[in-house]
Amino acid sequence: MTIEQRLAALEAQMAKLSVSTLAETEPSGYYTSVYSGEQIDTAVGDVLNGNFVIPSSTESSTKKFKLTVNDSGTVTATEVTGT
């Protein structure tokens, strides 16, 4: 096989790969997560429903705050207690 033939074959293979999308192929592998599927579903559901609670960024603080945003874009942080 000549260099030109090898190059043509490689270009043909690359062209096939470039039209393949993730939606057209099966997953190539799996990963592990420190969170369970249920924990991930709950967290994503909470955020989608506007329940966005984050920990304080102050070192050694155990406080948590719920963030809300109104239609004008004003962000409010309210301390969450009793959790």
Contacts in CASP RR format, 6 or more apart in sequence:
PFRMAT RR
TARGET T0000
AUTHOR 0000-0000-0000
METHOD contacts of the structure
MODEL  1
MTIEQRLAALEAQMAKLSVSTLAETEPSGYYTSVYSGEQIDTAVGDVLNG
NFVIPSSTESSTKKFKLTVNDSGTVTATEVTGT
1 9 0 8 1.000
33 40 0 8 1.000
35 43 0 8 1.000
45 51 0 8 1.000
46 52 0 8 1.000
46 53 0 8 1.000
50 68 0 8 1.000
51 66 0 8 1.000
52 66 0 8 1.000
52 67 0 8 1.000
52 68 0 8 1.000
53 64 0 8 1.000
53 65 0 8 1.000
53 66 0 8 1.000
53 67 0 8 1.000
53 80 0 8 1.000
54 64 0 8 1.000
54 65 0 8 1.000
54 67 0 8 1.000
55 61 0 8 1.000
55 62 0 8 1.000
55 63 0 8 1.000
55 64 0 8 1.000
55 65 0 8 1.000
56 62 0 8 1.000
56 63 0 8 1.000
56 64 0 8 1.000
56 65 0 8 1.000
63 79 0 8 1.000
63 80 0 8 1.000
64 79 0 8 1.000
64 80 0 8 1.000
64 83 0 8 1.000
65 77 0 8 1.000
65 78 0 8 1.000
65 79 0 8 1.000
65 80 0 8 1.000
66 77 0 8 1.000
66 78 0 8 1.000
66 80 0 8 1.000
67 75 0 8 1.000
67 76 0 8 1.000
67 77 0 8 1.000
68 75 0 8 1.000
68 76 0 8 1.000
68 78 0 8 1.000
69 75 0 8 1.000
69 76 0 8 1.000
70 76 0 8 1.000
END
